[in-house]
């Protein structure tokens, strides 16, 4: 048996140290103390607990939700701009346009809502517009029914 400096009996079991105190109460001391992901305070309770309080948990997930919604809003703005550019190109050019003209207008070709392989070409879609790309130009631009 091993005793500490206070005369308490100490048992070693895996990662935790169990102490029998003079009052016959048991407590678990983690060798690696867990800290709250939001505020950095020590976390007490279950071993898999990540937050010190409900407020910290709600703030943490609120920050994640805000960041995700901000990214989604930015991507929707880009898709909406692409949509309006495609709509104006369909009216002006009848379905063919060089990429240089589209890029000057702010079109970002990497933002699409769907890509489908049709024959030898890939058909790109931005909501209800479909088009093909190749050799520095956009062609076969049409609105889906």
N, C-alpha and C positions, 0 to 999 in steps of 0.2 A: 504494500500500500504506500501511496505517495501523499505527503501532507504539504500544504503551502505554509507560508510564514505566519498565518493566523491560526493554524492548527486545524484547518478544514481538510477533509479528505478529497482528493482530486482524482478523477478517472479520465483517461484519454480514450475517446471513441471517435474515430474518423476525423472529420474536419472540426467538430465541436468539442468543447471541453465542458464536462458536467461537474459542477461543484456541489458538494453537500455542505451547507452552512450549518452553524450551530442551531438555527431555528428549524432545521429539517425541511427547508424550502429549497427547491431546485430551480436553477436558472441556466439558460444556455448562453454562452458567450461565443459569438462567431469570431473565428480568427481573422476573417476578412469582413470588415464592417461595410454594410450596404448603405449607399447615400441616395437621397431623393433625386430623381432625374431632373426635376424642375428647379428646386432651390438649393440642393446640395446638403441638406440637413441629414443626420443619421436617421435610418428607417428602423423602426422597432415592430416586431410582430412576426408574421409568417416569413419564412425564408425566401419566398418568391415575390415578396412585396417590393414594388418599385417606387412608390410615392409615400411621403410622410403624412399626407392628408388628402381629403377629397378635393379641397381647393387647388392643391398642386396638381393633382391628376386632371382636373377639369382645365386648368390653365395650359398644361402640357398638350392635351389633345386639342384644345382651342387653337394653339399656335400651329399645330400640324394641319388642322382643318383650314385655317386662314391661308397658309402657304399653298396648300393644294388648290383651294378655290382661286387664289391669285393666278396660279399657273394656268388653270382651266379658263379663266376669264381672258387671259392674254392670248391663248390659243384660239378661243372663239372669236376674238377681235381680228386675228390674222385670217381665219377662215371667212369671216364676214367681209373683210376687205377683198380677199380673193374672189368671193362670190360676186361682189359688185363690179369688180374688174371684168370678170368673165361675162357678166350680163351686158356690160357696155360693149365689150368686144364682139359679142354675138350680134348686137344691133349694128355696129359700125363696119365690121369686116366680113360678116357672114360665116365665120367659123375658122379662119386661118389668120395667124398672127406670129411674127417673130418674137422670140423670148426677150430680146433687147427692149422692145416696146413694152412688153408686160412688166419687166423688171423696173423700167423707168416709172411705171405707174404704181409700183409697190407690190407686185405679185410675187408670192413666195411659192415656188413650185413644189417644195417638200411638204407643204401643208395640204393634204387631201383628206377626204372622208372615206374613200375606198379605192382600191386598185383591183382590176379584174383583167385576166388574160383573155383577149379576144383574137383568135387567129395568131398572126405573127406579132401583133402589137399589144401593148398594155393599155387598157382604158382606165383613165384616172377620173375620179368623180369628186365633185365639190357640191355636196347636197344634191340638187336636182340637175346639175350640169355634168355632162360627160365629154371628155376630150382625149385625144392622143397626143403624145409628145415624141419628137424625133428630129434630129439634124438641126437643132437650134430653133425649132419653131413648134408652135402649137397648131394642131389641125383637127379637123372633124369635130369641132365644137358644136354641141347640140344640147337642147334641153330634153330631159327624160319625160316621158308621159306619165 
